[in-house]
Amino acid sequence: MVALTFLLPPEAPMPSDLSNYEQKVGEGHSSRECVEILLELCDGDVGETIRRVREATPAFLEDPWTAA
């Protein structure tokens, strides 16, 4: 979903199997809108947006790909 948000124009809908990311939660923003806001804060720089998200996201306690 994040990669498609970077690639698709804001007015283009997500594919149907990802459309739930466009639904607003309560009075908040949709997941897609949150990514678009972050991208805007980074002046459209995808690399900077990803870097900031990675820095602000805590590491997994366990590797999700190898956890039993």
Secondary structure, DSSP 8 states (H G I E B T S, - for coil): -HHHHHHS-TTS---GGGGGGGS--TTS--HHHHHHHHHHHTTT-HHHHHHHHHHHS---SS-TTT--
